[in-house]
Structure formats: C-alpha cells, structure tokens
C-alpha cells in the first residue's frame, strides 16, 4: 500500500462515518475502538442553524449522542436498522484506526511517503513504479492486480485514459465554488457558542455562509466557508472569519488551513480494467453534503476486496472482475445525485439583512428560514435508505428472481429491510451484542431460516466442487424468517444477498458458478 502523505491525515476532511461503513469496520474489529474517538459519549450530535453563533437559532435537528445511538441500535428503535448506527467522527480518527489495524497484519506492506509515478498492465500482471519522496529512490512492483484509490487527480485513472464525467464548476452561495477549511483549537465558551451543544453549527446570514463542526471531546473544531470570487485563499483569516460568524472574538490556536473546491458531481467513465481498478475519489468526486464521498469509497473497497481475494485464491471466475464496475458505478451515480440535491438545497438558501433584525419582517423571515432548514436537515442527515438500501440490481453475479415480490423503492430517507437479490442482508440480533453479521462466515454464507430440514446438500456440494468457501448458518428465530420472507438466503462476503429461495435450485452448480462470476 503506497501513500504519498508522510502519515495519516492531520487535517479533517470527512466528518461522518455512515452506518454501512461502521458495519464494514465491525468486521475488522475497528468499530468499537473508533467509537471511543470523536465527540464525548454524551455529546449530542444535533445539527443546528443560526444567523450567527451568538445570534438567532433558526432550526435544529436533534440527534442522539453516541451512547444513545448505540442504545437505540441495541433495542431496535430509531431510523437505523443496523448493529452500527452512524458515528459522527472525523476521518483523521478513522485513518488512525485503519493504520493501527494494517500495522498488525503481516501480509500488508504499508508505505507512507511513497508516490506512484507510473503503472502498466501487460497481459497477466501489472507493474507499478514508485518513488520514495524523501530520498528519490525508485522501485518497481509487480502484482496480479492494482487498485488506484489515489484521489481526484488519480495517476492510475489518467494512465488508463479514463475521464470523469458529470458536473463541475457549479457555484453556489455555499457548497459550490472555492471553499476554505480551517482546523483549530478553541475553548468552548457560551460567550460565542450556543449553550445547546451540537455537532454541526451552520451559519446563514447576508455576510457569510459557514459551517462549524465540533471534532473531538474537548476543544477542536473544523470551519468551512466560501472564498469570495477572485479572493486569495492565502489571505483568509480564520480568527476574522470566526468573529464574523460569532459576532464575538474567539481565541483560537490554528492547526491547519486548506483551500478546496465544492460543486463537483463527477463519476469516472469506467472503473478500470480486469487488472487495474479505480475506487474512492479516483472514481467519483462529490460535494460533501450528505457525507457520501468517503462512505461510498469504503463501500467500493468492500465490494472489490472479496472479489480480488477470490481471484487470487483461484475460485473467482472470469466475470468477477468486471462485476465491480457493473455493481459500483451505478451506485456512484446514485449517490452523486443525492449529494448534489443536498448541496443545491442548503447551498442556495436565500437570506436578507432582515433575518437579523428584531422586527415583524425579521421574525417572518426567520420562521421561513427555519422551516426550510429543518426540512433540509431531515432530508440530509437521516438517510438510512441511502446508506443501507444499496442494491446491486442487474448485477451479472446476482441471481435475480421474480417469485418473491418486487424490492421496495429506493428512498433516501427510509429503509425497508428486504431480502431482494443484490440487497444488503437485513440485520437482526441473535442475542444482545451478537448480530447476524458477527455470525457470517468470512466468504459465502448460506442462511437457513426454515430450519435444518431444508435440504441444502446440492448447494454445499457445488460450492465444494468449485472451491468456494461456504458457511452454513441455521437461524431459529421466527422473526428472522419473517424478515427475509424465504427459507434460504445466500450471502456474499460483502454481506449482500446473492440468491434466495425456499429450496435449493434445480441446478446448484449453475448457481454457484453465477455468484462466483464464472
């Protein structure tokens, strides 16, 4: 693994780790230690909107603290039908935990301070040239496969001649155009910060549009605001910006400043070849509304990872590599569209000077702003349908069926658990603290919900014949059978359903060949 940075990220970028990402991290034994990072256990994760930090509060979306969110998950209440609710936590902490886990795996050679300079595919392998930034030393690496998760300016994507397509250069009053981010320490103080603690503080007034995010358990914050047209990023003054946001002086210690660009809604024309793959920002660029960029990238990796493992171990078929693009590119387009809608909604909110006046007109404008922002917050931050409702419809390695009813509609703000082929396997608890996902095998799992009396020997024999690792999991709770609506569900290594039925198919070998991409 090559990374051109000297270490894990020091400046926060993504600030919301979605439920689906947390489910993936649960498999890696990262979710639990990561939940100890970020906001304090009892800190609300509200999203609040103000004219200024010391001005009028316009709207608030109450959301549970880390402790309360986990309690909701354990009791099966709340919006997230998952053992792992969203974690309002910065990417800097996630990267630290990922590095800690990778450092403990002897199969991973993790190299920070190295950059890729060239990549070449030749028949049955890939060669990559890399340079150690500190010394200029170069090496050539040969491998069966290469994954370019190397960002929006991806060398891997450019070496393949693959373009990004979609919208760019969209300018909005906020979350569109040139932006400025500052990471700093400041002692939270009621003189400038609402006594009603929040995770995000959005500022909407005629002078400035901005977002302040509480990053840790004590005193670290991340600020985003717009750079005026023609403005110089180097001239941005974080202390002055905070004075404008708060109408008060904020004593702060600056940690980092970064200019960036919003207004992107781009997806790669292709996700690679049979040996070179694009994932994360190299294949899709989001405006970060909805927190979909990083989370979509993690889901890319979960989809691709098991397929590369299957190919390297010899049981993956010739069509398996191509299924990555077939499954993930439509999701990239789907999520880009959701993120763009959120950016258009929050980034174009109209506001006048009247909003800050104690007048009848001011009260009326604030009421209208509050209604719009409350509706927006509900649509952007309560999105179980986006995060949990991913379904690989039309996938070449999913056995579609027409005998068990149509899948539910793809709605961003609601999720209906379902066992439709290609969907994420619905979560349920076996017992407190023990979820279905904790019992699944490392590769394919055949879930038997109708009891062991269902004969699955033909599927087991077909998997053994093709060398496909298969775990058999018998489930007794009647509610699980009701949840899935079938007696059998074949679950892939990425926890998506490959096939379902009430009995083994007539040709079990054909089914196994289909789901392994033969």
C-alpha positions in Angstrom: 0.0 0.0 0.0 1.6 3.3 -1.2 0.6 6.6 0.3 2.2 9.9 -0.7 1.5 11.5 2.6 4.0 11.2 5.5 1.4 9.7 7.8 -2.4 9.5 8.3 -4.4 12.7 7.7 -3.7 15.6 10.1 -6.4 17.8 8.6 -10.1 16.6 8.9 -11.9 16.0 5.7 -14.9 13.7 6.0 -16.7 14.1 9.3 -19.5 11.5 9.2 -18.9 7.8 9.2 -22.0 6.1 7.9 -23.8 3.1 9.3 -22.7 0.9 6.4 -19.1 1.9 6.8 -19.3 1.1 10.5 -20.7 -2.3 9.6 -17.6 -2.9 7.5 -15.4 -1.7 10.3 -17.1 -4.0 12.7 -15.8 -6.9 10.7 -12.3 -5.6 11.0 -12.6 -5.1 14.8 -12.2 -1.3 14.3 -15.8 -0.1 15.1 -15.6 -0.4 18.9 -12.2 1.4 19.4 -13.3 4.1 16.8 -16.4 4.8 18.8 -14.3 6.0 21.6 -12.9 8.7 19.4 -14.5 12.0 18.3 -17.3 13.6 20.4 -17.8 12.7 24.0 -20.1 9.8 24.8 -22.9 12.0 25.9 -22.4 14.9 23.5 -25.5 15.5 21.3 -25.0 15.2 17.6 -27.5 17.8 16.8 -27.3 19.8 13.5 -28.2 23.5 14.3 -28.6 26.6 12.1 -28.0 30.2 13.2 -27.9 33.6 11.8 -24.7 33.9 13.9 -23.3 31.8 16.7 -24.5 34.4 19.2 -27.5 35.4 17.1 -30.8 33.7 16.4 -31.1 30.0 16.3 -33.1 29.2 13.1 -33.6 25.5 13.2 -32.3 22.4 14.9 -32.3 18.7 14.1 -31.9 16.8 17.4 -29.8 13.6 17.0 -28.7 11.1 19.6 -25.4 11.1 21.4 -23.0 8.2 20.8 -24.3 6.5 23.9 -28.0 7.0 23.0 -27.4 5.9 19.3 -26.0 2.6 20.5 -28.8 2.1 22.9 -31.3 2.6 20.0 -29.4 0.1 17.9 -29.5 -2.5 20.6 -33.2 -2.0 21.2 -34.1 -1.9 17.5 -35.5 1.6 17.7 -34.6 4.6 15.7 -34.1 5.1 12.0 -31.1 2.8 11.5 -31.8 -0.9 11.2 -28.2 -1.8 11.8 -26.0 -3.0 14.6 -23.8 0.0 13.9 -25.5 3.4 13.8 -23.7 6.3 12.1 -20.7 7.7 14.0 -20.2 11.4 13.9 -16.5 11.2 13.8 -13.7 12.7 11.7 -11.7 10.9 9.1 -8.5 11.7 11.0 -9.5 9.3 13.7 -10.7 6.6 11.2 -7.4 6.7 9.4 -5.5 6.3 12.7 -7.6 3.1 13.5 -7.1 1.7 9.9 -3.4 2.2 10.1 -3.3 0.6 13.6 -5.1 -2.4 12.2 -3.0 -2.6 9.0 0.2 -2.4 11.0 -0.9 -5.6 12.8 -1.4 -7.6 9.6 1.9 -9.2 8.3 0.5 -9.5 4.8 0.3 -5.7 4.4 3.4 -3.7 3.5 2.2 -0.1 4.3 4.5 2.6 2.9 3.8 6.2 3.7 5.9 8.8 1.9 5.9 7.0 -1.4 4.2 8.1 -4.6 3.2 6.2 -7.7 4.8 7.5 -10.8 3.8 5.0 -13.5 1.6 1.9 -14.0 1.5 -0.6 -16.8 -0.8 -3.5 -17.5 0.6 -6.4 -19.5 -1.5 -9.4 -20.1 -1.3 -11.4 -16.9 0.2 -8.9 -14.5 0.6 -5.2 -13.5 3.8 -3.3 -12.9 4.0 -0.1 -10.9 6.9 2.3 -10.5 7.0 4.2 -7.2 9.3 6.9 -5.7 10.3 7.4 -2.1 9.6 11.2 -1.7 12.3 11.8 0.9 15.2 10.1 -1.0 14.1 10.0 -4.6 14.7 6.2 -4.6 12.5 4.3 -7.1 11.3 0.8 -7.1 9.2 -1.4 -9.5 6.4 -3.5 -8.1 4.8 -6.4 -10.0 1.4 -7.7 -9.0 -1.6 -9.6 -10.3 -3.9 -6.6 -9.6 -3.6 -2.9 -8.7 -6.2 -0.6 -7.1 -6.0 3.1 -7.6 -7.6 4.8 -4.6 -5.4 7.8 -5.3 -7.8 10.7 -5.2 -9.4 13.1 -7.6 -6.2 13.7 -9.5 -5.6 9.9 -9.8 -2.4 8.9 -11.6 -3.9 5.5 -12.1 -7.1 6.8 -13.8 -5.1 9.1 -16.0 -2.7 6.3 -17.0 -5.7 4.4 -18.2 -7.1 7.4 -20.2 -10.3 7.3 -18.2 -12.2 10.7 -17.9 -14.5 11.9 -15.2 -18.0 12.9 -16.4 -20.8 14.9 -14.9 -20.9 18.4 -13.4 -18.1 20.6 -12.2 -17.6 24.3 -11.6 -21.0 24.7 -10.1 -21.1 27.9 -8.0 -23.5 28.4 -5.1 -23.5 30.9 -2.2 -22.3 27.9 -0.1 -21.0 24.4 -1.0 -20.3 25.4 -4.6 -17.1 27.0 -5.9 -13.9 27.9 -4.0 -14.0 27.0 -0.3 -11.8 27.4 2.7 -11.4 25.0 5.6 -9.6 25.7 8.9 -8.9 23.3 11.8 -8.3 24.9 15.1 -8.4 24.6 18.9 -10.7 27.0 20.9 -12.1 26.7 24.3 -15.9 26.2 24.0 -17.4 29.2 25.7 -21.1 30.3 26.0 -19.9 33.8 25.1 -19.6 32.6 21.5 -21.0 29.1 21.3 -24.6 28.0 21.9 -25.2 26.6 25.3 -27.2 23.8 23.5 -24.3 21.7 22.4 -24.3 20.5 18.8 -22.2 18.5 16.4 -22.6 21.0 13.5 -23.3 24.7 13.6 -24.4 26.2 10.3 -24.3 30.0 9.8 -26.7 31.7 7.4 -26.7 35.5 7.0 -26.0 38.0 4.3 -22.3 38.5 5.3 -21.2 34.9 5.5 -22.3 31.3 4.9 -20.3 28.9 7.0 -20.2 25.6 8.9 -18.5 24.9 12.2 -18.0 21.2 13.2 -17.1 20.0 16.7 -14.4 17.4 16.1 -13.3 16.0 19.4 -14.3 15.7 23.1 -12.8 19.0 24.1 -11.7 21.9 22.0 -11.1 21.1 18.4 -13.2 22.5 15.6 -13.4 22.5 11.8 -14.6 25.5 9.9 -15.8 25.6 6.3 -16.7 28.8 4.5 -16.8 30.2 0.9 -13.9 32.2 -0.6 -15.3 35.2 -2.4 -15.0 35.2 -6.2 -11.5 36.3 -7.1 -10.4 36.0 -3.4 -7.0 34.8 -2.4 -7.0 31.7 -0.2 -3.7 32.8 1.4 -5.4 35.9 2.6 -8.2 34.1 4.5 -8.0 34.9 8.3 -9.6 32.2 10.5 -9.9 34.5 13.5 -11.6 37.2 11.5 -14.0 34.6 9.9 -14.9 33.4 13.4 -15.6 36.9 14.5 -17.9 37.3 11.6 -19.6 34.0 12.4 -19.9 34.6 16.1 -20.1 38.4 16.4 -17.6 37.8 19.2 -13.8 37.4 19.5 -12.8 33.8 19.6 -9.3 33.0 20.9 -8.0 30.1 18.9 -4.9 28.1 18.0 -4.8 27.4 14.3 -3.8 23.8 13.4 -4.2 23.8 9.6 -5.8 25.6 6.7 -6.8 24.1 3.4 -8.5 25.6 0.3 -10.7 23.2 -1.6 -13.4 23.2 -4.3 -17.1 22.3 -4.0 -19.5 21.9 -6.8 -18.3 18.6 -8.2 -20.6 15.8 -9.2 -18.3 13.5 -11.3 -18.1 9.8 -11.9 -15.4 8.0 -13.9 -16.5 6.7 -17.3 -15.1 3.4 -16.4 -13.9 1.8 -13.1 -10.9 0.3 -14.7 -9.8 -2.9 -16.4 -9.7 -6.6 -15.5 -6.5 -6.0 -13.5 -6.5 -2.3 -12.6 -9.3 -0.8 -10.7 -10.5 2.6 -9.5 -12.1 3.2 -6.1 -12.9 6.1 -3.9 -12.2 9.6 -5.1 -10.3 8.4 -8.1 -13.7 7.1 -9.5 -16.1 9.7 -8.1 -15.9 13.2 -6.8 -18.7 14.6 -4.5 -19.6 17.8 -3.0 -19.5 16.5 0.6 -23.1 17.2 1.5 -24.7 14.1 3.0 -21.3 12.7 3.9 -21.4 10.4 0.9 -17.9 10.7 -0.6 -15.8 8.7 1.8 -18.6 6.3 2.7 -19.2 5.5 -1.0 -15.4 4.8 -1.3 -15.4 2.4 1.7 -18.3 0.5 0.1 -16.3 0.4 -3.2 -13.5 -1.3 -1.2 -15.8 -3.8 0.5 -17.2 -4.8 -2.9 -13.8 -5.1 -4.6 -11.9 -6.7 -1.8 -13.7 -10.0 -1.7 -13.6 -10.3 -5.5 -9.8 -9.8 -5.6 -9.4 -12.3 -2.8 -11.5 -14.8 -4.7 -9.4 -14.3 -7.9 -6.1 -14.6 -6.0 -7.3 -17.8 -4.3 -8.4 -19.3 -7.6 -12.2 -19.7 -7.1 -13.3 -16.4 -8.7 -14.5 -16.7 -12.3 -13.6 -14.7 -15.4 -16.6 -12.4 -15.0 -15.9 -11.5 -11.3 -13.5 -8.6 -12.0 -16.0 -6.9 -14.4 -18.8 -7.2 -11.9 -17.1 -4.5 -9.8 -17.9 -1.7 -12.3 -21.3 -3.3 -13.1 -22.3 -3.1 -9.4 -20.5 0.0 -8.1 -20.6 2.6 -10.9 -24.5 2.8 -10.8 -24.1 3.4 -7.0 -21.6 6.1 -7.7 -24.1 7.8 -10.0 -26.9 7.3 -7.5 -25.0 8.8 -4.6 -23.6 11.7 -6.6 -27.2 12.6 -7.5 -28.3 12.5 -3.8 -25.3 14.7 -2.7 -25.9 17.2 -5.5 -29.5 17.6 -4.4 -28.4 18.2 -0.8 -25.9 20.8 -1.9 -28.5 22.6 -4.1 -30.9 22.6 -1.1 -28.6 24.0 1.6 -26.3 26.0 -0.6 -28.9 28.3 -2.2 -30.9 29.3 0.9 -31.9 32.9 0.4 -31.4 35.3 3.3 -31.6 39.1 3.7 -30.5 41.7 6.3 -34.0 41.5 7.8 -33.2 38.0 9.2 -31.0 39.6 11.9 -33.5 42.3 12.9 -35.9 42.2 15.8 -38.9 43.1 13.7 -42.1 41.6 12.3 -40.4 41.1 9.0 -37.3 39.6 10.6 -39.4 37.2 12.6 -41.3 36.1 9.5 -38.0 35.6 7.5 -36.5 33.6 10.3 -39.6 31.4 10.6 -39.4 30.7 6.8 -35.7 30.0 7.0 -36.3 27.7 10.0 -38.9 25.7 8.2 -36.7 25.3 5.1 -33.6 24.4 7.1 -35.5 21.9 9.3 -36.8 20.1 6.3 -33.4 20.1 4.7 -31.7 18.8 7.7 -34.1 15.9 8.0 -33.5 15.0 4.3 -29.7 15.3 4.5 -28.8 13.7 7.9 -31.4 11.0 8.4 -30.6 8.9 5.3 -30.8 5.2 6.1 -32.1 4.5 2.7 -29.0 5.8 1.0 -26.6 4.1 3.4 -28.4 0.8 3.9 -30.6 0.5 0.8 -27.8 -0.1 -1.8 -28.9 -2.9 -4.1 -26.9 -4.3 -7.0 -29.8 -4.6 -9.4 -29.0 -6.2 -12.7 -25.6 -7.5 -11.5 -24.1 -10.3 -13.6 -23.2 -12.2 -10.4 -26.6 -11.9 -8.6 -29.4 -14.4 -9.2 -32.4 -12.3 -9.8 -35.9 -13.7 -9.0 -39.4 -12.8 -9.8 -41.3 -15.0 -7.4 -41.0 -13.2 -4.1 -42.2 -9.7 -4.9 -40.6 -6.5 -6.1 -37.9 -4.7 -4.0 -39.0 -1.6 -2.1 -38.4 1.8 -3.8 -35.0 3.4 -3.4 -35.9 6.2 -1.0 -33.1 8.2 0.6 -34.7 8.8 4.0 -36.3 5.5 4.7 -35.0 1.9 4.6 -37.2 -1.1 4.4 -35.2 -4.3 5.2 -35.7 -6.8 2.4 -34.0 -9.9 1.0 -34.1 -8.9 -2.6 -31.1 -10.3 -4.5 -28.4 -7.8 -4.6 -29.6 -6.0 -1.4 -27.7 -5.8 1.8 -28.7 -8.7 4.1 -31.1 -7.4 6.7 -29.7 -7.1 10.2 -31.1 -8.9 13.2 -29.8 -9.7 16.7 -29.3 -13.3 17.8 -28.8 -12.0 21.4 -27.7 -8.7 23.0 -24.4 -7.8 21.4 -24.4 -10.6 18.9 -25.6 -9.6 15.4 -26.2 -11.6 12.3 -23.1 -10.0 10.7 -21.0 -11.4 13.6 -22.0 -14.9 12.8 -21.5 -14.8 9.0 -18.5 -16.7 7.6 -15.6 -14.9 6.0 -16.7 -15.8 2.5 -20.1 -17.0 1.4 -22.7 -17.9 4.0 -25.9 -19.9 3.3 -28.5 -18.7 5.8 -31.1 -21.4 6.6 -34.1 -19.7 8.0 -36.6 -22.5 7.5 -34.8 -24.9 9.8 -32.2 -27.6 9.1 -34.9 -29.8 7.5 -34.4 -27.8 4.3 -32.1 -29.9 2.1 -29.1 -27.7 1.0 -26.7 -30.6 0.2 -26.7 -29.8 -3.5 -25.5 -26.2 -2.9 -22.9 -27.4 -0.4 -21.6 -30.0 -2.8 -21.5 -27.5 -5.7 -19.6 -25.0 -3.6 -17.1 -27.7 -2.6 -16.6 -28.8 -6.2 -15.8 -25.2 -7.2 -13.6 -24.5 -4.2 -15.9 -21.7 -2.9 -15.7 -21.4 0.9 -19.2 -21.7 2.3 -20.5 -21.4 5.9 -23.9 -22.9 6.8 -25.8 -20.8 9.4 -29.0 -22.1 10.8 -31.3 -19.4 12.3 -34.1 -20.3 14.6 -35.9 -17.1 15.5 -39.2 -16.9 13.6 -38.9 -13.2 13.3 -35.8 -13.7 11.1 -37.8 -15.9 8.7 -40.5 -13.2 8.6 -37.8 -10.5 7.9 -36.3 -12.4 5.0 -39.6 -13.9 3.7 -37.7 -17.1 2.4 -36.2 -20.2 3.9 -32.8 -19.8 2.3 -30.5 -16.8 1.5 -27.0 -17.0 0.1 -25.0 -14.1 1.5 -21.8 -12.9 -0.2 -18.6 -11.9 1.6 -19.7 -8.2 1.4 -23.0 -9.0 3.2 -25.1 -8.6 0.1 -27.6 -11.3 -0.9 -26.6 -13.3 -4.0 -29.6 -15.6 -4.1 -32.7 -16.5 -2.2 -35.3 -19.3 -2.3 -37.4 -21.8 -0.3 -35.5 -24.8 -1.6 -32.2 -25.5 -3.4 -32.3 -24.6 -7.1 -32.6 -27.4 -9.7 -29.1 -26.7 -10.9 -27.0 -25.8 -7.8 -23.7 -25.9 -9.8 -25.1 -23.2 -12.2 -26.0 -21.0 -9.2 -22.5 -21.3 -7.6 -20.9 -20.6 -11.0 -23.1 -17.5 -11.4 -22.3 -16.0 -8.0 -18.6 -16.6 -8.3 -18.5 -14.9 -11.7 -17.8 -17.9 -13.9 
